Amino acid sequence: MTRDKLDVEPVRRASYLRILVVVCGEERVRLRLPSRALGVLEDLMPASARNALANSGQDLCDIRRRVELSGAVPQVLFEINGGDKIVKVWLD
C-alpha cells in the first residue's frame, strides 16, 4: 500500500525554538531560533528561569528526551507562570 492510499500526512519536524517572556502583561522577549538551539537552551536561560523550571518539577533533560522521542514535532516544551512573569518555550 502506498502513502497516498493511506491518506496520512508525513510528520513535520519543528524548524524553530520559540521563547516568549511576558512581564506584567507586556511582551519583553520574543525569540525565534533554529530548533537545534534546544541543545543549548539551558545556557540561554537565566538562573531564575532554570530555578523556576526545577521548582515546577520539570527537568530540561527530560524535556529534551521527550522531544527526541516525539521526532521533534511542534509542541510546547514548558510554560512558567510566576505571577507577573510568564515564560513560554515551544517548538514550531
C-alpha positions as CSV (number, residue, x, y, z in Angstrom):
1,M,0.0,0.0,0.0
2,T,1.4,3.4,-0.9
3,R,1.3,6.5,1.3
4,D,-1.2,8.3,-1.0
5,K,-3.7,5.5,-0.5
6,L,-3.4,5.8,3.3
7,D,-4.3,9.5,3.3
8,V,-1.7,10.2,6.0
9,E,0.3,13.4,6.3
10,P,4.0,13.0,6.9
11,V,5.2,14.2,10.3
12,R,6.7,17.6,10.2
13,R,9.8,18.3,12.3
14,A,9.9,21.6,14.1
15,S,12.1,24.2,12.5
16,Y,12.2,26.8,15.3
17,L,12.6,27.1,19.0
18,R,10.5,30.0,20.2
19,I,10.8,31.8,23.5
20,L,8.2,34.3,24.8
21,V,8.6,36.3,28.0
22,V,5.7,38.5,29.3
23,V,6.2,40.7,32.4
24,C,3.2,42.5,33.9
25,G,1.2,41.8,30.7
26,E,3.9,43.4,28.5
27,E,5.9,41.3,26.0
28,R,9.6,41.7,26.9
29,V,11.2,38.9,24.8
30,R,10.2,37.1,21.7
31,L,12.8,34.9,20.1
32,R,12.8,32.6,17.2
33,L,15.9,30.4,17.0
34,P,16.7,27.3,14.9
35,S,15.2,24.2,16.6
36,R,18.7,22.9,17.2
37,A,19.1,25.7,19.8
38,L,17.2,23.3,22.1
39,G,20.6,21.7,22.8
40,V,21.9,25.0,24.4
41,L,18.6,26.1,25.9
42,E,19.9,25.8,29.5
43,D,22.7,28.3,28.5
44,L,20.2,30.7,27.1
45,M,18.0,30.7,30.3
46,P,18.7,33.0,33.2
47,A,19.3,31.3,36.6
48,S,15.9,32.5,37.8
49,A,14.1,30.7,34.9
50,R,16.1,27.5,35.4
51,N,15.2,27.6,39.2
52,A,11.5,28.2,38.4
53,L,11.5,25.3,36.0
54,A,13.1,23.0,38.5
55,N,10.7,24.2,41.3
56,S,7.8,23.3,39.0
57,G,9.1,19.7,38.9
58,Q,10.3,19.9,35.3
59,D,13.8,19.0,34.0
60,L,15.4,20.1,30.8
61,C,17.0,16.7,30.2
62,D,13.5,15.1,30.4
63,I,12.1,17.8,28.1
64,R,14.9,17.1,25.5
65,R,14.3,13.4,25.8
66,R,10.6,13.9,25.2
67,V,11.4,16.0,22.1
68,E,13.7,13.3,20.7
69,L,11.1,10.6,21.3
70,S,8.4,12.6,19.6
71,G,10.6,13.2,16.5
72,A,11.0,16.9,17.3
73,V,7.4,17.7,16.2
74,P,6.0,21.1,17.0
75,Q,5.0,21.2,20.7
76,V,5.0,23.3,23.9
77,L,8.1,22.4,25.9
78,F,7.2,24.3,29.0
79,E,5.5,27.3,30.4
80,I,6.4,29.0,33.7
81,N,3.8,31.3,35.2
82,G,5.4,33.2,38.1
83,G,2.7,35.7,38.9
84,D,3.6,38.8,37.0
85,K,6.0,36.9,34.7
86,I,5.2,34.3,32.1
87,V,7.8,32.3,30.2
88,K,6.7,30.1,27.4
89,V,9.1,27.9,25.3
90,W,7.9,25.8,22.4
91,L,8.9,24.2,19.1
92,D,7.3,25.4,16.0
